[in-house]
Amino acid sequence: QVQLVESGGGLVQAGGSLRLSCAASGSIFSINDMGWYRQAPGKQREVVAAITSGGSTNYADSVKGRFTISRDNAKNTEYLQMNSLKPEDTAAYYCNADVNINSRVRGVYWGQGTQVTVSS
């Protein structure tokens, strides 16, 4: 089994910064794509950023130029650096990892979620 543990959420003023971390542990052979999602009340969960095992990244248009996703493969950890935060960034943020348990078993795992609140 695989567990993803998030940290780094909190309350911040508009224009401020936060750095989210997501550490995967358990039975892991390798990790394919990793990503960050967010969900605000009454809205659908949306992809914020994603990163492949080779380091290729994609971002939602709303966060381009402000957020940076990265990963440390040796630590099975992904990060989301969030700068120039806006009130509309307020949401529960969830990390995600597509994990190869072994050559036969693959699964998608989610973190527990961490709240990011940006005040105006």
RAGIWO-V407659 format. One record per residue. N is the residue number from 1. PSI is psi in degrees with one decimal (none if undefined). OMEGA is omega in degrees with one decimal (none if undefined). NEAR is the number of other ideal C-beta (glycine too) atoms within 8 Angstrom. Layout:
# RAGIWO-V407659
n=[N N]
psi=[PSI PSI]
omega=[OMEGA OMEGA]
near=[NEAR NEAR]
This chain:
# RAGIWO-V407659
n=[1 2 3 4 5 6 7 8 9 10 11 12 13 14 15 16 17 18 19 20 21 22 23 24 25 26 27 28 29 30 31 32 33 34 35 36 37 38 39 40 41 42 43 44 45 46 47 48 49 50 51 52 53 54 55 56 57 58 59 60 61 62 63 64 65 66 67 68 69 70 71 72 73 74 75 76 77 78 79 80 81 82 83 84 85 86 87 88 89 90 91 92 93 94 95 96 97 98 99 100 101 102 103 104 105 106 107 108 109 110 111 112 113 114 115 116 117 118 119 120]
psi=[152.5 139.3 140.1 123.9 122.7 154.2 162.4 -7.5 168.2 -165.9 130.8 151.0 154.3 136.6 -11.1 -175.0 151.2 153.2 117.4 143.1 149.8 111.4 125.1 139.0 165.7 -150.9 98.7 123.0 -47.6 164.2 130.4 -119.1 149.0 157.5 172.7 137.3 160.9 154.5 121.0 155.6 131.8 2.6 157.3 148.7 135.7 150.9 129.2 -49.2 152.6 153.0 135.1 171.9 -26.5 -4.2 4.2 136.0 154.7 146.3 147.8 145.5 -33.7 -17.5 -2.8 134.8 -11.5 -36.2 149.0 124.6 142.7 170.6 152.9 101.0 -32.0 -29.4 -0.2 45.7 141.2 156.8 154.3 107.2 120.7 115.3 163.5 48.8 144.5 155.6 -32.9 -8.3 -8.9 124.1 168.9 127.4 134.6 133.2 159.7 144.5 134.1 108.1 133.6 110.0 -44.3 -165.4 -14.3 -21.1 130.1 143.6 154.3 129.8 151.8 145.2 173.3 -12.8 143.9 136.1 130.9 121.1 124.7 118.6 149.3 none]
omega=[-178.0 175.8 174.7 -178.1 -178.0 173.5 172.4 178.7 179.1 -179.2 -177.9 176.7 176.3 -176.6 -179.2 -175.9 171.5 174.4 177.8 176.0 178.2 -177.3 177.2 178.2 -179.3 -178.7 -175.7 170.7 177.0 179.0 177.6 179.4 170.5 -178.8 174.9 177.6 174.4 180.0 174.4 179.7 178.8 -179.1 176.5 175.0 -177.6 175.3 175.9 -177.7 177.9 -179.7 178.9 178.0 178.8 175.7 176.0 -173.6 172.5 -178.3 167.9 -178.7 -175.6 -177.0 -179.4 -179.0 -179.0 -177.7 175.6 175.3 177.6 178.7 174.5 -174.5 179.0 -179.7 -175.6 -174.4 172.5 -176.3 171.3 175.0 -176.5 178.7 178.5 -175.1 -179.4 177.5 179.4 172.6 -179.4 -177.2 165.8 -177.7 -177.4 172.7 -173.6 176.2 174.6 -166.5 167.0 177.2 173.9 -177.1 -175.9 -172.0 179.1 178.6 176.0 -175.4 -177.0 170.2 -175.1 -177.7 175.4 -174.5 172.1 -179.9 -178.3 -179.7 -178.9 none]
near=[4 13 8 14 9 15 8 9 10 8 4 11 6 9 5 8 9 11 9 16 10 17 9 14 8 7 7 12 8 7 13 11 10 14 14 16 12 13 10 8 3 3 8 4 7 9 9 13 15 11 14 9 8 4 7 6 9 7 10 9 5 5 12 8 3 8 12 7 16 8 10 9 7 4 6 11 10 15 12 15 10 13 8 6 14 7 8 6 11 8 10 10 16 15 16 13 17 10 15 11 11 7 4 4 6 7 8 7 11 8 12 8 8 13 9 17 8 14 8 4]
